[in-house]
């Protein structure tokens, strides 16, 4: 977000959610961050980060073993790309909220 308007505790700022709409558009949530959807988003982000950590370990084991097939490398590439997409989305969402909280003095 590029709006330089300070936010106050009563002003809702949109949160980028860790999922998209059926047509691939970003989903945003307005609220104070304490509701059901916010907690659900937090849980999904935590799961995505855990999955990414496990996938990185598996990738390291596979690459260290140097006995992979082309198909295994292709699958690993697809899974790592999906994991990176999720982590980037989480980073963008959290980064936007950090900037907004700093502007509002929280």
C-alpha positions in Angstrom: 0.0 0.0 0.0 1.3 3.5 -0.8 -1.2 5.6 1.1 0.6 7.9 3.5 -2.5 8.6 5.5 -1.9 7.6 9.2 -4.2 4.9 10.5 -5.9 4.8 13.8 -7.0 1.8 15.9 -10.5 2.3 14.6 -9.5 2.3 11.0 -9.5 -1.1 9.4 -6.7 -1.8 7.0 -7.0 -4.7 4.5 -5.2 -7.9 5.2 -4.0 -10.0 2.3 -5.3 -13.5 3.0 -3.3 -16.7 2.3 -5.8 -17.8 -0.4 -7.3 -16.5 -3.6 -10.8 -16.4 -5.0 -11.9 -19.2 -7.4 -10.8 -16.9 -10.3 -7.3 -16.3 -8.8 -7.9 -12.8 -7.4 -6.4 -11.8 -4.1 -8.7 -12.0 -1.1 -8.6 -9.2 1.5 -10.0 -8.9 4.9 -11.1 -5.8 6.8 -11.2 -6.1 10.5 -9.3 -5.7 13.8 -7.3 -9.0 13.4 -9.1 -10.8 16.2 -12.0 -12.5 14.3 -12.5 -16.0 13.1 -11.3 -15.4 9.6 -8.1 -13.7 10.9 -7.4 -16.7 13.1 -8.1 -19.1 10.3 -5.7 -17.1 8.1 -3.0 -17.2 10.9 -3.5 -21.0 11.1 -3.2 -21.5 7.4 -0.1 -19.3 7.2 1.5 -21.3 10.0 0.7 -24.6 8.2 2.2 -23.2 5.0 5.4 -22.2 6.7 5.7 -25.6 8.4 5.1 -27.3 5.0 7.7 -25.1 3.4 10.3 -26.0 6.1 9.6 -29.7 5.7 9.8 -29.4 1.9 13.2 -27.6 2.2 14.5 -30.5 4.3 13.3 -33.1 1.8 14.8 -31.1 -1.0 18.1 -30.9 0.8 18.1 -34.7 1.5 17.2 -35.5 -2.1 19.8 -33.2 -3.6 22.5 -34.4 -1.1 21.8 -38.0 -2.1 22.4 -37.2 -5.8 20.2 -40.1 -6.9 17.1 -38.4 -8.2 15.1 -39.0 -11.3 14.0 -36.4 -13.8 10.4 -36.9 -12.5 11.4 -36.4 -8.9 13.2 -33.2 -9.7 10.2 -32.0 -11.7 7.8 -32.7 -8.8 10.2 -31.1 -6.3 10.4 -28.0 -8.5 6.6 -27.7 -8.7 6.3 -28.2 -4.9 9.0 -25.7 -4.1 7.5 -23.1 -6.5 4.1 -23.5 -4.8 5.8 -23.2 -1.4 7.7 -20.1 -2.4 4.4 -18.5 -3.7 2.8 -19.1 -0.3 5.8 -17.7 1.6 6.0 -14.6 -0.6 2.2 -14.0 -0.1 2.7 -14.3 3.7 5.7 -12.0 3.6 3.8 -9.4 1.6 0.8 -9.6 3.9 2.8 -9.3 7.1 5.0 -6.6 5.7 2.0 -4.4 4.8 0.6 -4.8 8.3 4.0 -4.0 9.9 4.2 -0.7 7.9 0.7 0.2 8.7 1.2 -0.6 12.4 4.4 1.6 12.5 2.5 4.5 10.9 -0.2 4.2 13.5 2.2 4.0 16.4 1.5 0.4 17.4 
